[in-house]
């Protein structure tokens, strides 16, 4: 019994920095969520593609913020949070934690693969460079 307690304390101390990074990342994510709410309240999203093109031309940063730039940063910051969860909870059920962690990484990759923010920024530049409506 003493060996298990010693092993658990040693294992936890090895991952202590990951827990700290995960905790700080979680706090930053909470701040980013509040910032996203403010961004969407101050700069409502355009309802048309031309509206987005105009927005990108006038202020590309606001355009990216309207297309979830802060959400992208938050998803990157979720990586240490999820890894800290995995390390902390894997002793309870390692198989379920492995599945949950894998599903998170699949979800985050789908989010980045389908996010249109930078594609719209590029398209708005091409639209602005076009000389005719054709």
Secondary structure, DSSP 8 states (H G I E B T S, - for coil): -HHHHHHHHHHHHHTHHHHHHHHHHHHHHHHHHHHHHHHHHHS---SSHHHHHHHHHH-HHHHHHHTTHHHHHHHHHHHHHHHHHHHHHTTT-HHHHHHHHHHHHHHHHHHHHH--HHHHHHHHHHHHH-SS--
